[in-house]
Amino acid sequence: MLIALDMDGTLLNEEGQISPKNREAIIKAQNLGHIVIIATGRSFMDAERQLRLADLECPIVSLNGAVVTLSDHTLAASKPLKKEDIIPALRWMNEIPDLYYEVYTEDNVYVELNKRVRLEKLSTLSEEEVPEEVSWLLKAMIDQQFQQAAVTYVESMEEIWSKEENVIYKTLAFSLDRELLKEASTRFAAIPGLIITASHVNNIEINHEDANKGSGVAMLAAHYGIPLTDVAVMGDSYNDQPMFERAGYRIAMANAAPVLKEMAEFVTVSNAEDGVAAGLEHLMAKF
């Protein structure tokens, strides 16, 4: 069996780490002959760093399927964005103060410094200026965005996309103003060849239309000669839906989006409660 695990909200706990219990469960599954892979919106370097810290080795579907890497770090597939197509939309986001965004290359995440500063300032607003539930959400989102290891701050994003050697695989936009996100989504949707997903209600993620977790997981299943009926997936968010649609068995986290719970054959406990370990235990007993 091939088992695909999402990272944020699934494999990683609230401290952004792979717990000892989840680690032990992965090793047990691997020792039983199952292939455990990671399927994440993070860059390869960020995902691989988390595995390295837990002394684990797994193939990685990164950047929502834009890059597929084997456990020996061999690049198996990649689907970059066409820079010339997306630069006008990126420039528009530059001009919107309340629209934070990131640009992902294979091995880095780039953030414009003034965007980060403004995002952090928003998290310090008083309860009178921002409702408590929004303030809590904002802090949680900021913490998650900056848990990543490889974030590079630049004065201007122009210096990133203007360099020919920089290949862009994904961009992510975040805002508490969902109308702004809707406008950003509309602009990117007008560009041929893109897919727009989300890992949270307050963000959108833009990839090549052929890059999604479902295609990445299917590619690795084919590589290992495993039929999709023998693929199990575990996740919590909207960008996990493509792999839920392709897999033979689906496990949703207790903290998962409702649509994933509706699709799932089994709902495990939350990522804060070692939900991956419980999900793997369920799989090992069932199969």
N, C-alpha and C positions, 0 to 999 in steps of 0.2 A: 504494500500500500504506500502511496505517496501522500504525505500529510503537509498541508500548507498552513503556516501560521502568520497572521498579521502581527505587527509589533505594537504600535501605540494603541493603548486601550485593550490589548489582548495579551500578548506575551510579556510586555513590560508592565511593572506595577506602578503605583502612583509616584514612586521616586524615580521612575524612568529606568528601572533595572530588571534583569532577569532574576527572579527569586531562586534560591537553592532548590525549592520544591519543583518549580517548573523545569529547571536544569536537569534534575534527576529524572523527571518524567520523559524528557526528550532523549536523554541517553538510553533509558530503558527501551523506548520505542526503536531507536537506532540499533540497539543490540539484538532486538527481535527481528531485524531485517527490514524494517520500514525506512523509507527515505523521508526525512523531515526537512522541509524547505521553509525559507522565510519569504513572505510576500508583503512588501511595505511601500509606503510612499516616500520613505527616507532614501537618501543617497546610499550607494553601495558602501562607501566609507563609514557612514554613520551606523548602518546595519551591521557591517562586519566588526566594527569596534565593540558593539554590544555583545556579539557572539564571542569575540576574543576575551572580553572581560569575564565571561562566564565559562571560558575554556570549552567552547562548542565550535563545531564545524558543520556548516550547512550550505547548500546552494542558496542563492539569493535572487529573488525577483525584486528589483529596486525601482524607485521612482515610478511607482504604479505600473510596472511592466515595461517601462522604456528601456531598461537594462536588465539582462539576465546573465548571471555569473555562476559558474560551477564552483563546487567547494574548494577546488584547487586554484581558484581565481581566474580560470579561463573564461574569457568573454564569449558567451554562447549566442547572444542576440542583442541588438540595440535599435531603437526607434527614436532618433532625435527630431526636434522641431526644426522647421525652416525659419531661421532668424529673420530673414527679410519679410516674411509674412506677419510675424508677431510683433516686430519692433514698434509699429504705430500704436498698437494697443498698450504695449509696455510704456511708451512715452506718455500716453494719456493717463495711465495710473500714476506716473511720476508727478503729474500736475494736481492730483487729488489728495489733499492733506490727510484725509481720514481713511485712505485706502492704502494699507500696508501690503507689500508684496515681496516675494523672494524669487530668485532665478537659480535653477539647479543645473549644474554641469555634472559630469559623471562622478567627480570626486570633490565637489564643493557646493556650498550654498552661499549665494551672494545677496547681501542686504545693503540698501543705501542707508548710510549712517543717520541722516535726518529722519528717515522713516522709523528706525528703531527708537530714536530719542523721543519722537512724538508718541509712539506706542507706549513707551514706559511712562511718559507723563500722564497719559490717560488712566493708567492704573493707580495713580496717586490722587485722583479726583475724590472729593468728599461724597458722602452718601447723599447730600442734598443735590449735588451736581449729577451724580449717577446713581440709579437705584441699586440697592444692596445686591440683588440677584444678578444685575448686569456687572457690577464691580467684581463679584466673585467669579463670574464667567470670564471676564477680561483677564483677571490674574491667572486663572487656570490656563487660558489660551496662551498667554505670554510665556508662562512657565514651560508649556509644552513646546512652543515654537523654539525656545532657546535652550532646550535640553540637548539639542543636536550638537555633535562635537565639532563638525567642520563648517563653521559659519565665518565668512569673511566680510568685513565691512568696507564699503567703498564710498568715496565722496560722490561719485556719479556712476549710475549703472551703464551709462554710455561706454565707459572704458571696458566693460565686460562684453557687451554684444558687438562692439566695434572690432574686437580682436578676432581675426579669422580662425585662430586655433581653438577658441572657446566654443564648444559644442553644447547647445542648450537642449536639455531633455524634458524639462518641466518648469512651469512657473506656478506659484501659489499666491492667491490674493486673500487677505483677511480684513474684515471690517465688522464693527457692531451695527453699521448701517446696512441693512439688507437690501435697500434700494440701490445703494452703490454697488453692491455685489451683483445685483441683477443687471445693472448697466454694464458692468465689466463682463459678465457672462454673455450678454447680448453681443458685445463687441467681438469677443473671441469666437462666439458661435457663428459669426458672419465670415470667419476665415475658414476656407476649405481645409479638410484634412486634420481637424482637431477633435479631441474628445474632452468634455468638461465633466468632472466628477467633484465630489466633496468628501472630506473626512470629518466635517463638522458643519452645523447649520450656518456658522459664521465664516466659512471659507469656501473657495472654489479652487480646483486644481486642474491645470491645463496640460494635456499631453498630446502626442501624436495619436491619430484616431485608431491606429493598430496597437497602441500601447495601453494595456490595462492588466489588472492582476489576473483576469481570466485567461487571456492569451499567454501571459508569461507562465502561469501554472501549467496550462495545456502543453506549452512548448517543452517544459521540463518533463512532464509525464511521457510525452512522445520520445524524448531523449533517453529515458530510462526504460522504455517499452512497457509502460503501465497504462492500461485503459482508463479513461476518465471515470468509468464506473467504480474504479478502485482508488479514486482520489477523494480524500477528505480535507475539508477546509475549516478554518476557525477564524472568526473575525468579529468586529463590532461596529464598523462604520460603513457609510455609503460607498466608499471606493472599494469595499470588499464585495459588493454585489456582483460584479462580473465574474469573480471566481466562484461565488455561491451558485451562479447560473450554470457553470460548467461542471461542477463537481458531482460525484455520485453520493456524497454524504456531507451534510452541512451542520456545523456546530456554531451557535451564536453565543456570545458572552451575555451575562445577565445585564451588563451595561450597554448592550448593543442597540442600534437603531431598530425601531419596530419592524421595518420591512425585512430585516435579516432574521428576526425571531420568527416571523411568519413563514420564511423560507426554510427554516432549520428543522432538522429531525431531532435535535437535542439542544437544550439551552443549559450551558454550564454556569458556574458561579462567576462573579466579576473578576476583572484583572487584579483587583486589590486583594482577592481571596485565592490566588493561585488557580484561576479558572482554566488555564491551559493544562495544568497537571490533572485537574478533575476531568477535563475533556479528553485527554489522552487515556486516562484510566478507563473512561467509558468506552473509548474506541477499542482498546486492547481487550476488554471484556466481551465486546460485541463481535469483533472480527478476529 
